[in-house]
Amino acid sequence: MKHRLISASIALPLVLSGIFLGGIWFSFLIIFGAVVSAHELAKMTGSDNNGKTALLSAIISGMLVGSAYLYSKHLLRNNPDNWELQLSILSYLLLTLVLVSILILLVLAKPRKLNSFFCMLSAVGYTGGLLSFSILIRNGDNGLGWIVLLSLIVWANDTGSYITGKTIGKTPFFPSISPNKTREGAIGGYLLGLVMAIVAGIYVTDGEFTGLGLFRLILMAIVFVSLAQIGDLFESVLKRRANIKDSGSIMPGHGGALDRLDSIVLAFPVLYYFTQ
């Protein structure tokens, strides 16, 4: 618990600062997450024991996110009239990369058996590809509000799942994948996520999303909580295949970067297309 509190006290201010400052500072935050999580994922799924594939995956993933930031800023500055059209092309390329990476991880990945090419492709696509969408969201209209709203919904799901699961959780939820998760915990995550979506959508973001209406806020909460729980279970599958407990150890008491990002990464492309 002590290590968890120390890690959180260091990481939380940095994350919040990056989110609220936006621009290059948010990009640095996302690039760091992409680099570390790609390295963790490549080590988890690859057969390269010397770490070269993981290192190269980390570098390319960071470069992908950085390129998305530079390209989107360049378009906004130099081609404002065609910005949305050209940005949509970038988003579809990223989405294709993401879908290919998920397919590789679902179909081809066996315990540490992916060759260097497929390991690198899946690690870069799943981390850098998904995280690049957060850059596009943050640089768009009401970018700060959308990122804050999504983060609060996902945080509420994680908190609700943990508290409910610990207090009243009895029925296993996908025990073959993650034995500690319960159906009661999943329901608790949905309920708190719904409450947070309504409260944050109307009050926390200064009323920016009041116009969405109650139905759309509830629908957003259901979709994003579902994606958060799917992302968490998906990483659990990968970790079980690799026979490891945490994806890494960059945050003592919290695990790796991928352990912290698994609940939110799948929501970024969905939120991006929702805001268009």
Backbone as CSV, one residue per row, in Angstrom:
resi,resn,N_x,N_y,N_z,CA_x,CA_y,CA_z,C_x,C_y,C_z
1,MET,0.825,-1.210,0.000,0.000,0.000,0.000,0.862,1.264,0.000
2,LYS,1.970,1.230,0.774,2.863,2.380,0.830,3.439,2.691,-0.547
3,HIS,3.878,1.638,-1.254,4.441,1.827,-2.587,3.384,2.363,-3.557
4,ARG,2.148,1.888,-3.417,1.070,2.348,-4.288,0.821,3.842,-4.092
5,LEU,0.815,4.274,-2.832,0.553,5.681,-2.533,1.685,6.574,-3.033
6,ILE,2.920,6.121,-2.857,4.066,6.912,-3.323,4.046,7.033,-4.846
7,SER,3.808,5.910,-5.528,3.761,5.922,-6.987,2.660,6.841,-7.493
8,ALA,1.487,6.744,-6.859,0.355,7.564,-7.291,0.617,9.048,-7.035
9,SER,1.260,9.367,-5.931,1.527,10.769,-5.604,2.511,11.407,-6.573
10,ILE,3.351,10.589,-7.208,4.295,11.097,-8.199,3.658,11.149,-9.582
11,ALA,2.955,10.073,-9.948,2.413,9.970,-11.307,1.197,10.856,-11.530
12,LEU,0.313,10.944,-10.540,-0.951,11.662,-10.739,-0.762,13.134,-11.100
13,PRO,0.081,13.894,-10.381,0.281,15.296,-10.772,0.843,15.452,-12.178
14,LEU,1.740,14.549,-12.575,2.310,14.618,-13.916,1.245,14.356,-14.977
15,VAL,0.413,13.354,-14.729,-0.642,13.018,-15.685,-1.653,14.154,-15.795
16,LEU,-2.095,14.670,-14.656,-3.078,15.755,-14.671,-2.514,17.005,-15.334
17,SER,-1.245,17.306,-15.069,-0.613,18.474,-15.689,-0.580,18.332,-17.204
18,GLY,-0.201,17.147,-17.678,-0.151,16.915,-19.117,-1.508,17.047,-19.765
19,ILE,-2.542,16.511,-19.113,-3.896,16.587,-19.662,-4.374,18.031,-19.750
20,PHE,-4.177,18.791,-18.696,-4.713,20.155,-18.669,-3.878,21.140,-19.484
21,LEU,-2.566,20.928,-19.570,-1.735,21.821,-20.366,-1.923,21.572,-21.852
22,GLY,-2.149,20.324,-22.238,-2.355,19.997,-23.638,-1.104,20.222,-24.464
23,GLY,-1.297,20.343,-25.791,-0.188,20.631,-26.681,0.956,19.632,-26.563
24,ILE,2.163,20.165,-26.573,3.351,19.327,-26.535,3.476,18.565,-25.225
25,TRP,2.952,19.149,-24.126,3.061,18.499,-22.819,2.186,17.247,-22.753
26,PHE,0.986,17.333,-23.299,0.124,16.148,-23.362,0.755,15.101,-24.271
27,SER,1.364,15.561,-25.363,2.010,14.645,-26.293,3.179,13.913,-25.639
28,PHE,3.992,14.630,-24.850,5.093,13.987,-24.127,4.556,12.891,-23.209
29,LEU,3.457,13.185,-22.530,2.841,12.216,-21.629,2.407,10.961,-22.388
30,ILE,1.742,11.155,-23.526,1.248,10.028,-24.310,2.398,9.266,-24.961
31,ILE,3.408,9.992,-25.441,4.575,9.331,-26.030,5.260,8.441,-24.995
32,PHE,5.401,8.944,-23.777,6.007,8.146,-22.711,5.186,6.877,-22.468
33,GLY,3.858,7.020,-22.390,3.001,5.859,-22.191,3.116,4.868,-23.335
34,ALA,3.205,5.380,-24.568,3.315,4.509,-25.738,4.640,3.753,-25.742
35,VAL,5.715,4.439,-25.411,7.043,3.814,-25.401,7.105,2.688,-24.377
36,VAL,6.691,2.983,-23.148,6.799,1.983,-22.073,5.844,0.818,-22.302
37,SER,4.598,1.119,-22.680,3.617,0.047,-22.858,3.943,-0.833,-24.060
38,ALA,4.498,-0.246,-25.138,4.898,-1.057,-26.294,6.036,-1.996,-25.917
39,HIS,6.970,-1.496,-25.135,8.079,-2.333,-24.669,7.546,-3.490,-23.821
40,GLU,6.608,-3.207,-22.948,6.032,-4.248,-22.091,5.275,-5.283,-22.918
41,LEU,4.479,-4.808,-23.870,3.671,-5.730,-24.676,4.537,-6.621,-25.557
42,ALA,5.600,-6.039,-26.136,6.494,-6.834,-26.975,7.215,-7.901,-26.151
43,LYS,7.638,-7.559,-24.949,8.284,-8.550,-24.079,7.292,-9.634,-23.677
44,MET,6.033,-9.260,-23.533,5.006,-10.191,-23.091,4.640,-11.201,-24.174
45,THR,4.644,-10.772,-25.431,4.131,-11.622,-26.505,5.201,-12.154,-27.446
46,GLY,6.416,-11.621,-27.387,7.434,-11.990,-28.359,8.316,-13.143,-27.923
47,SER,9.046,-13.688,-28.891,9.969,-14.792,-28.622,11.415,-14.323,-28.577
48,ASP,11.625,-13.004,-28.734,12.969,-12.435,-28.747,13.440,-12.217,-27.311
49,ASN,14.298,-13.097,-26.824,14.725,-13.020,-25.432,15.772,-11.944,-25.169
50,ASN,16.427,-11.432,-26.222,17.474,-10.430,-25.990,16.927,-9.006,-25.910
51,GLY,15.629,-8.833,-26.159,14.991,-7.538,-25.938,15.098,-6.555,-27.085
52,LYS,15.730,-6.933,-28.214,15.870,-5.990,-29.320,14.518,-5.630,-29.934
53,THR,13.651,-6.617,-30.074,12.325,-6.365,-30.647,11.511,-5.444,-29.750
54,ALA,11.594,-5.653,-28.447,10.870,-4.804,-27.504,11.371,-3.366,-27.564
55,LEU,12.691,-3.214,-27.641,13.264,-1.868,-27.711,12.852,-1.162,-28.996
56,LEU,12.905,-1.860,-30.118,12.523,-1.265,-31.392,11.032,-0.944,-31.415
57,SER,10.225,-1.813,-30.832,8.781,-1.557,-30.742,8.512,-0.287,-29.953
58,ALA,9.231,-0.110,-28.856,9.059,1.081,-28.022,9.401,2.344,-28.796
59,ILE,10.506,2.306,-29.529,10.943,3.479,-30.288,9.935,3.832,-31.380
60,ILE,9.488,2.821,-32.143,8.546,3.074,-33.234,7.201,3.544,-32.702
61,SER,6.763,2.972,-31.591,5.491,3.380,-31.000,5.528,4.848,-30.580
62,GLY,6.622,5.261,-29.938,6.770,6.663,-29.556,6.821,7.578,-30.768
63,MET,7.516,7.142,-31.826,7.601,7.930,-33.049,6.235,8.059,-33.720
64,LEU,5.437,7.002,-33.658,4.098,7.038,-34.260,3.225,8.084,-33.578
65,VAL,3.237,8.086,-32.249,2.440,9.074,-31.515,2.956,10.482,-31.782
66,GLY,4.286,10.650,-31.765,4.865,11.956,-32.051,4.516,12.447,-33.447
67,SER,4.515,11.534,-34.413,4.162,11.900,-35.787,2.704,12.316,-35.889
68,ALA,1.830,11.626,-35.159,0.412,11.996,-35.165,0.219,13.404,-34.617
69,TYR,0.973,13.727,-33.574,0.890,15.081,-33.007,1.387,16.126,-34.005
70,LEU,2.562,15.901,-34.576,3.151,16.874,-35.500,2.288,17.041,-36.750
71,TYR,1.762,15.925,-37.264,0.957,15.980,-38.476,-0.352,16.726,-38.225
72,SER,-0.992,16.433,-37.108,-2.263,17.109,-36.818,-2.049,18.598,-36.582
73,LYS,-0.977,18.977,-35.903,-0.685,20.399,-35.686,-0.327,21.093,-36.996
74,HIS,0.410,20.383,-37.853,0.771,20.950,-39.155,-0.469,21.214,-39.995
75,LEU,-1.393,20.259,-40.012,-2.620,20.434,-40.789,-3.448,21.588,-40.256
76,LEU,-3.565,21.656,-38.940,-4.374,22.702,-38.331,-3.789,24.081,-38.614
77,ARG,-2.474,24.153,-38.646,-1.809,25.448,-38.856,-1.774,25.850,-40.328
78,ASN,-1.529,24.884,-41.219,-1.288,25.212,-42.624,-2.442,24.878,-43.564
79,ASN,-3.320,23.986,-43.146,-4.437,23.609,-44.020,-5.748,23.573,-43.247
80,PRO,-6.140,24.680,-42.637,-7.347,24.660,-41.809,-8.614,24.292,-42.576
81,ASP,-8.658,24.608,-43.869,-9.860,24.309,-44.645,-10.016,22.820,-44.920
82,ASN,-8.884,22.126,-45.063,-8.917,20.689,-45.359,-8.524,19.841,-44.156
83,TRP,-8.476,20.457,-42.994,-7.956,19.783,-41.811,-8.759,18.520,-41.473
84,GLU,-10.076,18.630,-41.459,-10.902,17.492,-41.056,-10.790,16.344,-42.048
85,LEU,-10.766,16.651,-43.342,-10.671,15.602,-44.353,-9.348,14.860,-44.249
86,GLN,-8.253,15.601,-44.195,-6.939,14.965,-44.140,-6.719,14.246,-42.820
87,LEU,-7.272,14.793,-41.755,-7.135,14.132,-40.461,-7.922,12.827,-40.435
88,SER,-9.054,12.794,-41.138,-9.842,11.569,-41.179,-9.070,10.453,-41.884
89,ILE,-8.270,10.810,-42.897,-7.441,9.813,-43.576,-6.428,9.230,-42.598
90,LEU,-5.789,10.103,-41.810,-4.849,9.642,-40.794,-5.542,8.721,-39.797
91,SER,-6.738,9.083,-39.386,-7.449,8.280,-38.384,-7.788,6.896,-38.923
92,TYR,-8.155,6.805,-40.198,-8.480,5.497,-40.775,-7.229,4.621,-40.910
93,LEU,-6.098,5.233,-41.216,-4.848,4.478,-41.265,-4.496,3.939,-39.875
94,LEU,-4.664,4.792,-38.863,-4.394,4.356,-37.490,-5.352,3.247,-37.074
95,LEU,-6.629,3.398,-37.440,-7.621,2.395,-37.071,-7.305,1.054,-37.723
96,THR,-6.871,1.072,-38.979,-6.478,-0.165,-39.661,-5.326,-0.840,-38.931
97,LEU,-4.337,-0.050,-38.538,-3.194,-0.582,-37.795,-3.647,-1.193,-36.474
98,VAL,-4.553,-0.529,-35.786,-5.063,-1.028,-34.507,-5.782,-2.360,-34.689
99,LEU,-6.668,-2.432,-35.678,-7.439,-3.657,-35.909,-6.524,-4.823,-36.289
100,VAL,-5.500,-4.555,-37.097,-4.542,-5.601,-37.458,-3.798,-6.093,-36.215
101,SER,-3.405,-5.162,-35.355,-2.673,-5.545,-34.142,-3.537,-6.394,-33.210
102,ILE,-4.798,-6.024,-33.064,-5.696,-6.812,-32.211,-5.901,-8.206,-32.792
103,LEU,-6.044,-8.277,-34.118,-6.221,-9.575,-34.776,-5.004,-10.461,-34.558
104,ILE,-3.816,-9.887,-34.664,-2.587,-10.654,-34.428,-2.544,-11.172,-33.001
105,LEU,-2.863,-10.303,-32.046,-2.803,-10.702,-30.641,-3.848,-11.759,-30.304
106,LEU,-4.995,-11.701,-30.962,-6.056,-12.667,-30.687,-5.808,-14.011,-31.354
107,VAL,-5.336,-13.973,-32.590,-5.255,-15.193,-33.391,-3.866,-15.826,-33.378
108,LEU,-2.838,-15.016,-33.561,-1.494,-15.557,-33.741,-0.705,-15.719,-32.446
109,ALA,-1.000,-14.845,-31.482,-0.164,-14.820,-30.281,-0.366,-16.079,-29.432
110,LYS,0.725,-16.742,-29.165,0.771,-17.835,-28.201,1.818,-17.432,-27.173
111,PRO,1.921,-18.173,-26.077,2.867,-17.752,-25.029,4.273,-17.462,-25.548
112,ARG,4.570,-16.155,-25.703,5.893,-15.676,-26.095,6.376,-16.312,-27.395
113,LYS,5.451,-16.437,-28.402,5.795,-17.131,-29.637,5.729,-16.259,-30.883
114,LEU,5.350,-14.997,-30.790,5.292,-14.148,-31.967,6.711,-13.855,-32.467
115,ASN,6.904,-13.965,-33.779,8.214,-13.607,-34.315,8.402,-12.100,-34.259
116,SER,9.579,-11.645,-34.593,9.917,-10.234,-34.401,8.986,-9.295,-35.152
117,PHE,8.655,-9.631,-36.405,7.830,-8.736,-37.210,6.431,-8.590,-36.630
118,PHE,5.756,-9.720,-36.385,4.385,-9.667,-35.876,4.342,-9.122,-34.446
119,CYS,5.359,-9.432,-33.674,5.438,-8.897,-32.318,5.532,-7.377,-32.348
120,MET,6.392,-6.867,-33.208,6.581,-5.424,-33.320,5.321,-4.746,-33.860
121,LEU,4.729,-5.340,-34.894,3.532,-4.767,-35.507,2.384,-4.688,-34.509
122,SER,2.177,-5.756,-33.762,1.067,-5.770,-32.805,1.323,-4.842,-31.623
123,ALA,2.567,-4.808,-31.148,2.889,-3.945,-30.004,2.748,-2.470,-30.366
124,VAL,3.252,-2.103,-31.535,3.165,-0.700,-31.979,1.722,-0.321,-32.267
125,GLY,0.984,-1.199,-32.942,-0.399,-0.885,-33.293,-1.300,-0.763,-32.087
126,TYR,-1.138,-1.688,-31.139,-2.038,-1.691,-29.986,-1.747,-0.545,-29.024
127,THR,-0.512,-0.139,-28.920,-0.165,0.947,-27.985,-0.103,2.292,-28.702
128,GLY,0.848,2.443,-29.627,0.984,3.708,-30.330,-0.214,4.046,-31.182
129,GLY,-0.795,3.026,-31.851,-1.955,3.270,-32.690,-3.152,3.768,-31.898
130,LEU,-3.453,3.087,-30.808,-4.594,3.493,-29.974,-4.338,4.824,-29.282
131,LEU,-3.149,5.000,-28.740,-2.849,6.227,-27.999,-2.776,7.454,-28.910
132,SER,-2.478,7.254,-30.186,-2.458,8.389,-31.120,-3.830,9.052,-31.221
133,PHE,-4.886,8.264,-31.037,-6.225,8.844,-31.092,-6.454,9.844,-29.962
134,SER,-5.781,9.638,-28.822,-5.934,10.601,-27.721,-5.349,11.956,-28.104
135,ILE,-4.288,11.946,-28.924,-3.702,13.189,-29.419,-4.696,13.920,-30.314
136,LEU,-5.327,13.176,-31.210,-6.293,13.781,-32.134,-7.497,14.351,-31.371
137,ILE,-7.905,13.657,-30.329,-9.025,14.152,-29.513,-8.635,15.425,-28.775
138,ARG,-7.469,15.394,-28.135,-7.036,16.551,-27.325,-6.818,17.787,-28.177
139,ASN,-6.396,17.622,-29.440,-6.168,18.758,-30.325,-7.439,19.241,-31.014
140,GLY,-8.531,18.522,-30.822,-9.789,18.891,-31.470,-10.628,19.830,-30.626
141,ASP,-11.848,20.067,-31.078,-12.775,20.944,-30.358,-13.140,20.327,-29.004
142,ASN,-13.117,21.156,-27.958,-13.437,20.697,-26.599,-12.588,19.495,-26.181
143,GLY,-11.332,19.460,-26.688,-10.475,18.311,-26.440,-10.248,18.036,-24.969
144,LEU,-10.015,19.075,-24.202,-9.786,18.889,-22.768,-11.009,18.282,-22.103
145,GLY,-12.161,18.801,-22.418,-13.388,18.294,-21.809,-13.644,16.838,-22.135
146,TRP,-13.411,16.456,-23.393,-13.637,15.065,-23.783,-12.674,14.118,-23.067
147,ILE,-11.412,14.502,-22.979,-10.431,13.654,-22.298,-10.767,13.534,-20.816
148,VAL,-11.153,14.651,-20.197,-11.525,14.620,-18.775,-12.752,13.744,-18.568
149,LEU,-13.761,13.899,-19.419,-14.988,13.110,-19.283,-14.697,11.620,-19.404
150,LEU,-13.934,11.242,-20.421,-13.590,9.830,-20.606,-12.778,9.308,-19.426
151,SER,-11.796,10.079,-18.976,-10.941,9.641,-17.873,-11.754,9.417,-16.600
152,LEU,-12.705,10.302,-16.335,-13.532,10.166,-15.135,-14.429,8.937,-15.209
153,ILE,-14.981,8.669,-16.390,-15.836,7.489,-16.549,-15.032,6.209,-16.322
154,VAL,-13.844,6.144,-16.917,-13.001,4.959,-16.781,-12.518,4.810,-15.340
155,TRP,-12.139,5.928,-14.719,-11.718,5.878,-13.312,-12.866,5.392,-12.420
156,ALA,-14.087,5.872,-12.698,-15.246,5.444,-11.908,-15.486,3.950,-12.075
157,ASN,-15.317,3.445,-13.288,-15.471,2.007,-13.514,-14.450,1.220,-12.709
158,ASP,-13.188,1.643,-12.783,-12.129,0.930,-12.044,-12.403,0.949,-10.546
159,THR,-12.801,2.130,-10.046,-13.063,2.266,-8.610,-14.281,1.466,-8.190
160,GLY,-15.361,1.580,-8.953,-16.581,0.851,-8.626,-16.379,-0.651,-8.681
161,SER,-15.629,-1.116,-9.688,-15.362,-2.555,-9.808,-14.545,-3.059,-8.629
162,TYR,-13.536,-2.283,-8.244,-12.651,-2.703,-7.152,-13.402,-2.745,-5.816
163,ILE,-14.109,-1.665,-5.491,-14.797,-1.594,-4.193,-15.901,-2.632,-4.099
164,THR,-16.731,-2.713,-5.152,-17.838,-3.670,-5.132,-17.333,-5.101,-5.115
165,GLY,-16.300,-5.360,-5.913,-15.744,-6.711,-5.949,-15.167,-7.135,-4.618
166,LYS,-14.507,-6.198,-3.925,-13.894,-6.520,-2.634,-14.922,-6.708,-1.529
167,THR,-16.008,-5.941,-1.596,-16.976,-5.956,-0.499,-18.049,-7.037,-0.652
168,ILE,-18.630,-7.140,-1.858,-19.748,-8.085,-2.019,-19.529,-9.061,-3.172
169,GLY,-18.365,-9.006,-3.807,-18.116,-9.866,-4.953,-18.011,-11.332,-4.572
170,LYS,-18.859,-12.163,-5.190,-18.845,-13.598,-4.909,-18.846,-14.447,-6.184
171,THR,-19.492,-13.953,-7.236,-19.658,-14.736,-8.459,-18.515,-14.466,-9.425
172,PRO,-17.708,-15.465,-9.760,-16.578,-15.248,-10.671,-17.035,-14.732,-12.024
173,PHE,-16.235,-13.838,-12.592,-16.522,-13.244,-13.894,-15.362,-13.593,-14.816
174,PHE,-15.573,-14.539,-15.765,-14.500,-15.071,-16.605,-13.345,-15.597,-15.749
175,PRO,-13.597,-16.607,-14.908,-12.563,-17.118,-13.993,-11.349,-17.683,-14.708
176,SER,-11.522,-18.190,-15.923,-10.385,-18.749,-16.646,-9.426,-17.673,-17.131
177,ILE,-9.912,-16.427,-17.200,-9.084,-15.312,-17.661,-8.532,-14.521,-16.493
178,SER,-9.434,-14.129,-15.584,-9.030,-13.313,-14.436,-9.825,-13.770,-13.212
179,PRO,-9.267,-14.687,-12.417,-10.004,-15.303,-11.304,-10.490,-14.315,-10.245
180,ASN,-9.820,-13.170,-10.093,-10.185,-12.230,-9.043,-11.356,-11.319,-9.397
181,LYS,-11.747,-11.291,-10.657,-12.847,-10.413,-11.075,-14.181,-11.109,-10.856
182,THR,-15.175,-10.330,-10.423,-16.499,-10.881,-10.150,-17.563,-10.129,-10.931
183,ARG,-18.725,-10.773,-11.086,-19.849,-10.128,-11.770,-20.347,-8.927,-10.983
184,GLU,-20.345,-9.077,-9.658,-20.773,-7.950,-8.823,-19.847,-6.747,-9.024
185,GLY,-18.555,-7.018,-9.143,-17.610,-5.936,-9.387,-17.859,-5.264,-10.722
186,ALA,-18.143,-6.061,-11.751,-18.421,-5.499,-13.074,-19.666,-4.621,-13.038
187,ILE,-20.698,-5.077,-12.342,-21.938,-4.289,-12.227,-21.666,-2.994,-11.474
188,GLY,-20.864,-3.089,-10.398,-20.512,-1.887,-9.635,-19.772,-0.880,-10.501
189,GLY,-18.909,-1.380,-11.397,-18.205,-0.490,-12.315,-19.159,0.220,-13.250
190,TYR,-20.134,-0.510,-13.773,-21.127,0.103,-14.658,-21.934,1.175,-13.934
191,LEU,-22.375,0.869,-12.718,-23.229,1.812,-11.988,-22.485,3.099,-11.664
192,LEU,-21.267,2.973,-11.141,-20.520,4.185,-10.811,-20.102,4.934,-12.078
193,GLY,-19.833,4.195,-13.152,-19.526,4.840,-14.424,-20.699,5.648,-14.948
194,LEU,-21.910,5.124,-14.798,-23.114,5.848,-15.217,-23.298,7.130,-14.418
195,VAL,-23.136,7.019,-13.115,-23.280,8.186,-12.250,-22.243,9.244,-12.607
196,MET,-21.002,8.813,-12.796,-19.932,9.753,-13.119,-20.161,10.426,-14.463
197,ALA,-20.660,9.683,-15.453,-20.922,10.263,-16.767,-21.941,11.393,-16.675
198,ILE,-22.989,11.170,-15.891,-24.036,12.186,-15.753,-23.518,13.399,-14.987
199,VAL,-22.850,13.147,-13.863,-22.343,14.248,-13.038,-21.254,15.030,-13.771
200,ALA,-20.306,14.315,-14.341,-19.201,14.987,-15.029,-19.679,15.684,-16.291
201,GLY,-20.568,15.042,-17.028,-21.056,15.634,-18.266,-21.808,16.933,-18.050
202,ILE,-22.463,17.057,-16.906,-23.280,18.242,-16.646,-22.541,19.281,-15.817
203,TYR,-21.757,18.834,-14.838,-21.181,19.772,-13.876,-19.662,19.929,-13.983
204,VAL,-18.934,18.826,-13.992,-17.482,18.905,-13.874,-16.848,19.624,-15.056
205,THR,-17.368,19.419,-16.253,-16.794,20.020,-17.456,-17.446,21.362,-17.793
206,ASP,-17.916,22.073,-16.772,-18.496,23.413,-16.934,-19.679,23.429,-17.894
207,GLY,-20.420,22.346,-17.895,-21.627,22.312,-18.710,-21.386,22.166,-20.196
208,GLU,-20.147,21.872,-20.621,-19.852,21.744,-22.047,-20.703,20.674,-22.717
209,PHE,-21.037,19.624,-21.981,-21.713,18.488,-22.589,-23.159,18.353,-22.121
210,THR,-23.698,19.401,-21.509,-25.097,19.355,-21.084,-26.004,19.123,-22.279
211,GLY,-25.604,19.680,-23.433,-26.409,19.543,-24.638,-26.480,18.124,-25.171
212,LEU,-25.630,17.241,-24.706,-25.682,15.861,-25.150,-26.964,15.183,-24.705
213,GLY,-27.496,15.633,-23.588,-28.705,15.020,-23.061,-28.406,13.804,-22.211
214,LEU,-29.360,13.456,-21.380,-29.175,12.351,-20.443,-28.979,11.030,-21.162
215,PHE,-29.757,10.792,-22.207,-29.668,9.503,-22.908,-28.288,9.287,-23.497
216,ARG,-27.716,10.301,-24.153,-26.410,10.140,-24.790,-25.297,9.995,-23.752
217,LEU,-25.421,10.679,-22.625,-24.425,10.519,-21.567,-24.450,9.095,-21.012
218,ILE,-25.651,8.557,-20.820,-25.779,7.183,-20.340,-25.226,6.200,-21.372
219,LEU,-25.539,6.443,-22.645,-25.038,5.575,-23.706,-23.515,5.610,-23.756
220,MET,-22.928,6.811,-23.615,-21.472,6.931,-23.583,-20.886,6.135,-22.434
221,ALA,-21.500,6.243,-21.277,-21.001,5.524,-20.099,-21.027,4.021,-20.337
222,ILE,-22.123,3.507,-20.884,-22.237,2.064,-21.144,-21.160,1.603,-22.112
223,VAL,-20.973,2.368,-23.189,-19.978,1.999,-24.204,-18.568,2.038,-23.631
224,PHE,-18.236,3.134,-22.927,-16.864,3.294,-22.453,-16.540,2.374,-21.288
225,VAL,-17.511,2.101,-20.434,-17.279,1.134,-19.356,-17.101,-0.264,-19.944
226,SER,-17.907,-0.591,-20.958,-17.764,-1.894,-21.623,-16.380,-2.036,-22.231
227,LEU,-15.918,-0.989,-22.921,-14.591,-1.019,-23.527,-13.495,-1.105,-22.462
228,ALA,-13.700,-0.433,-21.333,-12.724,-0.486,-20.244,-12.604,-1.903,-19.698
229,GLN,-13.734,-2.567,-19.503,-13.704,-3.919,-18.959,-13.179,-4.926,-19.981
230,ILE,-13.489,-4.706,-21.260,-12.959,-5.576,-22.307,-11.444,-5.413,-22.402
231,GLY,-10.972,-4.162,-22.354,-9.533,-3.910,-22.416,-8.794,-4.549,-21.262
232,ASP,-9.384,-4.482,-20.077,-8.783,-5.090,-18.896,-8.709,-6.606,-19.045
233,LEU,-9.800,-7.214,-19.518,-9.827,-8.662,-19.712,-8.866,-9.100,-20.819
234,PHE,-8.768,-8.276,-21.871,-7.873,-8.603,-22.978,-6.423,-8.652,-22.506
235,GLU,-6.029,-7.672,-21.692,-4.660,-7.699,-21.179,-4.463,-8.876,-20.233
236,SER,-5.508,-9.221,-19.483,-5.409,-10.382,-18.589,-5.139,-11.658,-19.383
237,VAL,-5.758,-11.771,-20.569,-5.514,-12.931,-21.431,-4.043,-12.985,-21.832
238,LEU,-3.507,-11.832,-22.242,-2.111,-11.782,-22.677,-1.157,-12.105,-21.532
239,LYS,-1.455,-11.576,-20.348,-0.584,-11.848,-19.202,-0.675,-13.310,-18.777
240,ARG,-1.860,-13.898,-18.874,-2.001,-15.312,-18.509,-1.227,-16.192,-19.487
241,ARG,-1.280,-15.833,-20.766,-0.503,-16.587,-21.756,0.990,-16.516,-21.455
242,ALA,1.432,-15.339,-21.035,2.860,-15.154,-20.739,3.230,-15.601,-19.329
243,ASN,2.217,-15.965,-18.533,2.429,-16.437,-17.160,3.102,-15.377,-16.296
244,ILE,2.580,-14.148,-16.379,3.095,-13.060,-15.550,1.929,-12.384,-14.837
245,LYS,2.215,-11.712,-13.734,1.177,-11.039,-12.955,0.956,-9.608,-13.433
246,ASP,2.042,-8.884,-13.688,1.966,-7.497,-14.146,2.706,-7.352,-15.462
247,SER,2.289,-6.360,-16.259,2.963,-6.148,-17.542,4.360,-5.568,-17.360
248,GLY,4.608,-4.909,-16.230,5.905,-4.317,-15.954,5.985,-3.882,-14.505
249,SER,6.996,-3.087,-14.194,7.189,-2.661,-12.803,7.550,-1.182,-12.702
250,ILE,7.146,-0.409,-13.710,7.521,1.004,-13.716,6.861,1.774,-12.582
251,MET,5.683,1.307,-12.123,4.996,1.937,-11.000,4.865,0.932,-9.865
252,PRO,5.768,0.949,-8.896,5.693,-0.009,-7.785,4.317,-0.007,-7.122
253,GLY,3.746,-1.188,-6.983,2.425,-1.306,-6.388,1.299,-1.215,-7.388
254,HIS,1.587,-0.726,-8.602,0.555,-0.582,-9.631,0.847,-1.423,-10.864
255,GLY,2.054,-1.949,-10.989,2.405,-2.727,-12.160,3.046,-1.874,-13.233
256,GLY,2.766,-2.215,-14.485,3.369,-1.523,-15.606,2.474,-0.472,-16.217
257,ALA,2.993,0.184,-17.258,2.220,1.211,-17.951,0.983,0.610,-18.613
258,LEU,1.137,-0.568,-19.199,0.004,-1.205,-19.861,-1.088,-1.582,-18.864
259,ASP,-0.691,-1.916,-17.634,-1.672,-2.209,-16.590,-2.522,-0.974,-16.266
260,ARG,-1.934,0.209,-16.398,-2.643,1.458,-16.113,-3.448,1.945,-17.310
261,LEU,-3.059,1.547,-18.509,-3.698,2.066,-19.719,-4.725,1.115,-20.321
262,ASP,-4.726,-0.150,-19.877,-5.564,-1.139,-20.551,-7.050,-0.804,-20.504
263,SER,-7.478,-0.056,-19.485,-8.900,0.255,-19.342,-9.354,1.433,-20.197
264,ILE,-8.427,2.157,-20.782,-8.830,3.373,-21.502,-8.450,3.369,-22.975
265,VAL,-7.437,2.583,-23.371,-6.929,2.698,-24.740,-7.975,2.360,-25.795
266,LEU,-8.811,1.332,-25.560,-9.801,0.948,-26.561,-10.865,2.022,-26.762
267,ALA,-11.034,2.886,-25.768,-12.067,3.922,-25.863,-11.637,5.107,-26.721
268,PHE,-10.342,5.313,-26.901,-9.873,6.503,-27.615,-10.383,6.580,-29.051
269,PRO,-10.248,5.528,-29.878,-10.773,5.660,-31.241,-12.282,5.820,-31.288
270,VAL,-12.998,5.142,-30.389,-14.455,5.274,-30.349,-14.849,6.706,-29.999
271,LEU,-14.178,7.285,-29.014,-14.465,8.661,-28.631,-14.114,9.622,-29.758
272,TYR,-13.010,9.361,-30.447,-12.613,10.247,-31.544,-13.708,10.311,-32.617
273,TYR,-14.205,9.164,-33.046,-15.235,9.155,-34.085,-16.575,9.677,-33.546
274,PHE,-16.795,9.510,-32.261,-18.012,10.056,-31.641,-17.999,11.583,-31.692
275,THR,-16.832,12.182,-31.568,-16.748,13.644,-31.513,-16.734,14.284,-32.902
276,GLN,-16.620,13.490,-33.941,-16.533,14.072,-35.290,-17.916,14.429,-35.850
